[in-house]
Amino acid sequence: MTEAEKVRIENEDIKRVYWMPIEWGVQLLKKCYSRGQIDEHHFAILCQTITKYREMEHNLLSFDWVNVPLVYTQGLKEHKTHIQR
């Protein structure tokens, strides 16, 4: 990470910086492809892999939006304790 990239991440909202390294990786991948350092087949595979990773990360972040009521978690703990006795 360059100093400029570090400053940019530090100045962003902490909840939105997860995508920045992914985007930088895609930009580097495009640059390598345009220079002829990787062929089209490998470029496509790497792009698909990065896209799949981004989707999985988005799914994980989506779970943060769901609020689990405290009563539910306490109920599970009580149920587990009762079963263990």
C-alpha positions as CSV (number, residue, x, y, z in Angstrom):
1,M,0.0,0.0,0.0
2,T,1.4,3.4,-0.9
3,E,1.4,6.3,1.4
4,A,-1.3,8.0,-0.7
5,E,-3.5,4.9,-0.5
6,K,-3.1,4.8,3.2
7,V,-4.1,8.4,3.6
8,R,-7.1,7.8,1.4
9,I,-8.3,4.8,3.5
10,E,-7.8,6.7,6.7
11,N,-9.9,9.6,5.4
12,E,-12.8,7.4,4.3
13,D,-15.8,6.2,6.4
14,I,-14.7,3.1,8.2
15,K,-17.7,1.1,7.0
16,R,-17.0,1.7,3.4
17,V,-13.3,1.0,3.0
18,Y,-13.7,-2.8,2.5
19,W,-14.0,-2.4,-1.2
20,M,-10.9,-0.2,-1.8
21,P,-8.3,-3.0,-1.9
22,I,-10.5,-5.1,-4.1
23,E,-10.9,-2.2,-6.5
24,W,-7.1,-1.5,-6.5
25,G,-6.5,-5.2,-7.3
26,V,-8.9,-5.0,-10.2
27,Q,-7.2,-1.9,-11.5
28,L,-3.8,-3.6,-11.3
29,L,-5.2,-6.7,-13.1
30,K,-6.5,-4.5,-15.9
31,K,-3.2,-2.8,-16.2
32,C,-1.3,-6.1,-16.4
33,Y,-3.8,-7.3,-19.1
34,S,-3.5,-4.2,-21.2
35,R,0.4,-4.6,-21.0
36,G,0.1,-8.2,-22.2
37,Q,1.5,-9.6,-19.0
38,I,-1.4,-12.0,-18.6
39,D,-3.6,-13.6,-21.3
40,E,-7.3,-13.2,-21.8
41,H,-8.1,-16.6,-20.2
42,H,-6.3,-15.9,-17.0
43,F,-7.6,-12.4,-16.9
44,A,-11.2,-13.7,-17.1
45,I,-10.6,-16.3,-14.4
46,L,-9.0,-13.8,-12.0
47,C,-11.8,-11.3,-12.6
48,Q,-14.4,-14.0,-11.9
49,T,-12.6,-14.9,-8.7
50,I,-12.4,-11.3,-7.5
51,T,-16.1,-10.9,-8.3
52,K,-17.0,-14.0,-6.3
53,Y,-14.9,-12.8,-3.4
54,R,-16.6,-9.4,-3.5
55,E,-20.0,-11.0,-3.5
56,M,-19.2,-13.2,-0.5
57,E,-17.9,-10.2,1.3
58,H,-21.1,-8.3,0.5
59,N,-23.1,-11.2,1.8
60,L,-21.1,-11.2,5.0
61,L,-21.6,-7.5,5.5
62,S,-25.4,-7.9,4.9
63,F,-25.6,-10.0,8.0
64,D,-24.5,-6.9,10.0
65,W,-27.7,-5.2,8.9
66,V,-29.9,-7.8,10.6
67,N,-30.5,-7.0,14.2
68,V,-30.9,-10.1,16.4
69,P,-33.0,-9.2,19.4
70,L,-31.2,-9.7,22.7
71,V,-34.1,-11.8,24.0
72,Y,-33.5,-14.3,21.2
73,T,-29.8,-14.8,22.1
74,Q,-30.6,-15.0,25.8
75,G,-33.3,-17.5,25.1
76,L,-30.8,-19.7,23.2
77,K,-28.3,-19.5,26.1
78,E,-31.0,-20.5,28.6
79,H,-32.2,-23.3,26.5
80,K,-28.6,-24.6,26.1
81,T,-28.0,-24.4,29.9
82,H,-31.3,-26.2,30.6
83,I,-30.4,-29.1,28.1
84,Q,-26.9,-29.5,29.6
85,R,-28.3,-30.2,33.1
